[in-house]
Amino acid sequence: MKKLLLPVFILFVNLLFSQEMIRITGKIADSATGQPLPFAQISLEHTGTGTSSNEEGVFQLNISQIFADDTLKIYYLGYEPQRIPVKKGIQGEILIFMKPGMLQLKEVEIVGFTPQEVIRMAVARIPRNYGKDSLILTAFIRSQKSVNNKLAEYTEAIIEDLKTGYFLYKPGEFAKKHERSNIPFLLKGRVTSDTNLLNALGDAGRNAGCLSCNFINDLVEFYHKSILDEALFRYYDLKMEEMTGASGGKIYHIWYSQKNDAKEKLWKGELFIEGSSFAVIKIMQKPSMNAYAAYEKTKFNRVFTILGKPGWIQEMPFIQQTIAYSRKDTTWYLSSIRTENWLTFTYPLTGQKVKFNYKNDVVITDVTRDRGKIKNFKGDKITGTSRRWDQIVGPPDNAFWTRFNFLPIEKTLGNAVEKIGK
C-alpha cells in the first residue's frame, strides 16, 4: 500500500508546487537617457505568456512556479531585445536598460520601394501574416475618464474577444466586418467612479464604455479608411526610410501626413513595417490639423446635453493612438492598443467650457485559435455598453486581480484613484 501511495503523494505535491505563483516586477528604461520605456513587451520565451510595461516603464508578471527555469524576453521597437532568466527576477525587482538597436542605413543606399508599394504589399500579406481563421484574444483593458484634469472614473476589465480573422475585404464589406468581428465576453471588471459628477455631465459623462470598441483601432484588421487603405493614398504625403532592426533585418519606417489641399478629415503619424514579411509592427497616429476646417463646418450638427443644459458643442478632438503587433513563432498578433482622447465641450451662449480626457490601454495577454473554444464562445456586442463593468460580473475578486498579469498602477495614478469622489 505504501508503495502504491508514494507515487500518488509525489504527484500531489508536484501538482501543488506547480500552482504556486512567482511575481516578477521590474522597470525598463533607455540605457543612454535613463528615461522609462512605456508599453515595452515582456513575455516568457517558451510559452508566450506576457504583459507590457506601464507609462513609467514598470511591469509586473505573475507566472507559475513551473516556469522558474524559463527566460524573459523584453522587446521594444527601436531597441535591442533582451533576455533575462526568470530566476533573476525572483531575487527582487529588476532594472532593465535597453540599448538602441535600430540604425539608419547609409545615405547612399537606394530605397528599393516607394512607401505606397510597401503599404500595398503589407495589406496583401495580412492574411498570411496574421491568419484568416477566427481567434480569441484575452485582453486586459484599463480605462480612465477625467473631467477638467481630475480623474472621475477608473475602470479595469479582463475580457475575451472573438475576432473573425484577418482577411482582405471589399470597401463595401467594411460595416459587415465591424458587425461580425470583436465580440467581447467580460470575465472580470472593477470600477471606481464619481457617479454623481459623471451623471451631472450628461451625454459626455454617462457612457459606460464599449468593450468591443477598444478593438476598432486594430487597423490591420480594419485597414479600410486608414493609412493602409490604397484609396486614400492620394490625400497623403508619404516619406520613408529603410532601417536595420536589432536582428539585422530591414524595417520600413514611413511618415504620413494629410496634404494641405485635401478636404478630408484624416490623420498624420508613423508606420513601421517589417522588411522580410511585410508585417505591420506599429502604427502611431493623431488627427491632422489640416482637417480642422472640415471639422469646423460640421461641429454644430452635433449637440450635447451637459450639466442639464442642451446645446453644448464639441470642439475638434485631439487623439493619439499607438497600435502594436508582435510575432509568436511564424504568426503576427495584436499586442497592445493605447488611445487617448482630449475633448473640449463649449456652451455657445456663455462660452463655458468643460474638458474631458479619455484614456484606454489594451494589453493582449493570450491568443488561441482553438476551434472548440471558438465554437462554444458566448460573447455579446452590447456587453458593457450601458452598465458598469462591475455590475455585470458582480463584486471585484481581489484574489483574481492579484494573480492576473496587468499593468501596474504607478504612484501618481494610485493617488488619483484614491481621490475619486472626494
Phi, psi and omega in degrees: 000317179299321180295327180286322184284331184301312179298322179297316180297317180297317179298319181296316179296317179297322179295316178298318182297321183292339181274351178291143185253147175249131176255121179249126178234152181188181178223140182245129184218162175288131184292333183273318186258340184079001181287141180294151179249102181286146176062031168292150183260128180237129181209160173282138186296323189260347181243337183084352177301134184195187180203189178228158176280155180274194185297333181263013179078006183272141176224160176219133181224122178255122182226162178289151179302334184292347179259021183296336180264005180280182182233138175275134173253130179243126185228136175212126185303127180098358182230156177291131178295152179234155176233128182234128176300138178304323182299331177293324179289334179292333185285349180146178182300134183251141177252120185246119178261124181261135179263136176306133186237354179256131179235135177293140179291164182304142184300334183282349181288136182271128177286125188285334184237161170273161177303321180298319180294320179296317180294319178302316181292324178298318179292317181300330183262009178305311181300320181291318185283323188249347175093129182277339184284157177297154179210160177242125175261138167261128188224144169261130181237130175238130181233134178234135180234120182243146178237122183049046176070012177247129180296121183250338179207137180227122182228149175224146179212149168247122182229161165251136185234121181268120176254149180274004178104170182253110182213167180275142182216162179279152180308324180290347181263006184300312181296320180294321178299316178298318184294322188269340184258165179060066175261114186268150170232118185277118179272310180216151176204146176216145188223135169239121192214143168270082189299319182298317180297314183293321177294323179295333182273005167062229188308318185281339187258335190277344184306120184286334181110123182266114184298314182290336181296337180297338184260000176299332182277009171285086190288345174287322177286316182250066186285339179297138181071015176245183178298343179277355183273114183301331182296341182260359183306323185294344180268355188244145163266128181234141171221157189212147170231151174265134182235156177259124180284172182299329180271003178097349180281167182272143174230133176267123179251114185244131171258139178223145178208151182290136178295149183300328184266003179283134183265001182281168172258095188239197190236168166225150181171203183226150183224130179244126182232129181291135192288326184275320182263344186060034174275142176285126180264316183205143173232127177238130183206157173209160183298143175282133178291348174293345179271000185301313183299319180295322179293318182302327183289338186246354188295333181280356177282346181237120179241153184234155173254116182225139181055034177077005183241122175283160175106006178288145181244135177270123176287170181303123182286150173250124187231140171234133180226141172227120180243123185239149180229150179222162184252136172235117188061242182254001185247141177264146181224155170299134182249313182199154174226127174238124180229132176227129181241132172247117184239136176238127177251134182240138174260105190302328184292329183240346184081005179297143182233144172232130182252131178243148173226121176248131181225123181236133174241131176236125178236121179278124183252343180200154180221138175216145171243024180298119186296324179296316180293321179295318181297323184266008182293138184231052178278177183208131181299329185274358180302126175081009182270333184235349180234149177299147186296326179286337177288332182283318186256359178090186183303144181296143179259100185298326179296322179298313184292329179295325184271344186275150178277106179220165181297128177298153177266113179291163188302316182297320178292319179301318177297320181293321179296319180296335183269356180300129178081359182260000000 
